[in-house]
Amino acid sequence: MVDASGPATGRGYAGWRQYLRACWRAMAGGAGTSLIAFLLLAGAAFPCFGQAGACIAYRHNDDLLARCGSEDIRIARERGLYWYAILGDRLAIAIAEGRSPETVTVYGPKGQSQIPIHGTVLYASCGRIISAAEPDDQSVESWDVLGGTPLRLKGLQRPVCSANGEEVIGLDKTESLSSGRGELLLARDAVGDPAYGLSPSGRFSAFSSRDGVLCISKTMGARSICYRDEFPLAGTLSVDDEGAVLFSAPTGGGCFYSGFGGQHAATTGPKSTEDACYGIYMVSQDMPAKVVVPWGRSPVWVSRQTVDALARRMSATRDNR
């Protein structure tokens, strides 16, 4: 679910001042970008993340994209794209069509393969590509897609892990959200559709409750900072080592949808059904939620190196026009 370190979001006023100066220098690039122009860009919901080599992978309609600074890079195009998982250290990517897929296509160092999956949720964590069932279906175990074996780490279903595997959170046998150390994070009644994540170092965790409260904790068991904005979160949370959390939620704009969540600008045509556009938000303990990508779902922190390598691989192995 997480990959690579993220933006230097800073801490408090001094941290943000340093961050904005670094962004200004990076965007100016010696080309004379004015401070006013930079502030207009920064205020247009496109913060200057990615200075430490981090990008945001996300899906938009049939495209799997990565926002790196102000640049969008297309990693892949797949008709009906709904689920994807990026395993950065192995330079592997899994793509599934439709909301309830029976198989995924995996593109890795050894080529392309079609693999059956168990469950309807697909993500990458714990050094694996994992498929899992919806939260109300405990009859299907989490599954190591590449290994072809059931997966239950420290007794938890739908696990997410730190990079070294020492920190784990997931659903326990009561369907509550717990850590691998036995700490209760959310009781079963508050879980809803689970959305949670861990940073690669395990230093930061984040989770949301059924009523839209999103909490970020600096260390396991530490007091959480919670935002009660009642965001109807969609999909997973991705957390970087600065504690910046990515999630998808409605932005308030008008869109209509086709196919498996294909999102388009709202029109006045007789066949369009206007609804809230889903965008990508970033939030941290020091920064309220802010839209960073106006259209998109399923965001994941990923390194620029991984983005470039996967884009080259996908371009070489299939038609991504």
KAQUI-V369557 format. One line per field, one symbol per residue. ss: DSSP state (H for helix, E for strand, L for the rest). phi: phi as a letter, one per 40 degrees, with the letter a starting at -180 (. if undefined). burial: 1 if it has 9 or more other ideal C-beta (glycine too) atoms within 8 Angstrom, else 0. A space follows every 50 residues. Layout:
# KAQUI-V369557
ss->???
phi->???
burial->???
This chain:
# KAQUI-V369557
ss->LLLLLLLLLLLHHHHHHHHHHHHHHHHHLLLLLLHHHHHHHHLLLLLLLL LLLEEEEEEELLEEEEEELLEEEEEEELLLEEEEEEEHHHLEEEEEELLL LLEEEEEELLEEEEEELLLLEEEEELLEEEEELLLLLLLLLLEELLLLEE LLELLEEEEEELLLLLLEEEELLLLLEEELLLLEEELHHHHLLLEEEELL LLLLEEEELLLLLEEEELLLLLLEEEELLLLLLEEEEEELLLLLEEEEEE EEEEEEEELLLEEEELLLLLLLLLEEEEEEEEEELLEEEEEEELLLEEEE EEEHHHHHHHHHHHHHHLLLL
phi->.bagcbcccgbgccccccccccccccccfgcgccccccccccccgbcccg ccgbbbcabafcbbbbcbgbbbbccabacgdbbaabbccbfbbbbbcgcb cbbbbbbbdchbabbcbbgbbbabafgbcbbaccccbccbccbccccgbc babfgbcfcbbcccgcbbbiccccgccbcccgcccacdcccgccbaabcd cgcbbaabbdcgcbbbbcbdgccccbbbcfcccbgcbbbbccgcbbabac bgccbbbagcgcbbccbbccccbcacccbbbbaacbbcdbcbbcbiafca caccdcdcccccccccbacbc
burial->11111111110000111111011101110000100001001100001111 10111111110011111110001111110111111111001111111000 10111111000100101010111111011111101000011111110000 11100111111100101111110011111100001100011001111111 01011111100111111001000000100010111111111111111110 10111110010111010000010001111111110010111111111111 111101111110110000000
